[in-house]
Amino acid sequence: MALDRSTPNDLSAFWMPFTANRQFKKNPRMFVSADKMHYKTADGRSVLDGTAGLWCCNAGHNSPRIVEAIQKQAGELDYAPAFQMGHPVAFELANRLRDMAPEPFEHVFFTNSGSESVETALKIAIAYQRAIGQGTRTRLVGRERGYHGVNFGGISVGGIVNNRKYFGTLLAGVDHLPHTHIKENAFTRGQPEHGAHLADELERIVALHGPETIAAVIVEPMAGSTGVLLPPKGYLQRLRDICTKHGILLIFDEVITGFGRLGSSFAAEHYGVMPDMITCAKGLTNGVIPMGAVLATKEIHDAFMQGPEHMIELFHGYTYSGNPIASAAGVASLETYKEDGLFERAAALAPYWEDALHSLKDHPHVIDIRNEGLIGAVELEPIAGEPTKRAFSAFLDCYDHDCLIRTTGDIIAMSPPLIIEKAHIDQLIGTLGDTLKRID
Ligand code: PXG
């Protein structure tokens, strides 16, 4: 008998991630299938995906090359040991990723998520400094309102209070830059004018501890999770210059901004500022199979390639690093992005997206609108004494009207698949506009 997937009868066992579990289980919102720009709900509605899942399904859903590649790989080589053994697909994906990435990135370390990519990059940074005789460099610098996943390294360098305060002492030796979200920039289209000087705070941290204690700075070039906070013009270059001056590695966490979201392969290319490492995940496999990666320069990689050849050079890795099926999904995803010209498509649609978003300026509750590439945020005035409630109401109302959006605090964030059509943009923004008029 066919399994009826539409009506699970017991929701209690699954402790859902980053979810209001009790609220959800009283009024479940279930997706049972997806194709291209739409999810199908358990009650048969078609919901427009305004978020590419969780910023990951850049090629849309049920993308044929990816589906086929996974099916084929599962029947050919399902799993191979990841340590001291190889298989061709992981090497192929690493090569394709290198070819797609900006020039300095020649080496790829595979992980299974954005969080693991962050832990991996932080560990490589500290170990690299030690390998080049800079073993006193163990401090890490993150940024307020930064999101770098949910593992201990990531929440330590991250700057989201609720993700940190419940979980004990975290990593020692971490400092935070100020975030770049300043009021003067409200309603800016694209990169804001004000705030490059906020990068100079790094000089203050360097002066406080001494440059010889700092291994790396990690930032999202554009902070996605905390509500689409854009880098002010000149900010990233200033960070780069200060890091270079003091021998500090710069890591861009591109888990969201990678794979076309801003209209180019990575934000590093989009903003024309090169870090020393890039972390990525999500769009690497179109979100279909868990996988992440760290891209490193030749300089970083080669620093480890010393000592006896039979010795492991980096004591780090995961059972599923470069998993065959994930690698096959990755190869097919990168092929799809390239063959279908999706990064160029995102860049071409960005002005239409920007105009549509900013048409919401005079709608009720709206206090700021931000955009870059195919990312958009609409910030709402919080209800006094009840933060997050207004945006959550907007999320529920949009869902009831067949559109999926995301919220963080009182900010609505949207990041549609790069295959979106203008008519879908009209529907998404039109629905959100109606929602803003309906909610309290
Ligand atoms: N770094 C960045 C910049 C991210 O955005 C992670 C690391 C962690 O990735 P994993 O794969 O471990 O979840 C992320 C993830 C949202 C949202 O709604 C954002 C993320 C995940 C889920 C929801 O903004 N970002």
Residues whose N, C-alpha, C, O or C-beta is under 5 A from the ligand:
A	BS01	PXG	L54 S113 G114 S115 E116 Y147 H148 G149 E220 G224 S225 D253 V255 I256 A281 R406
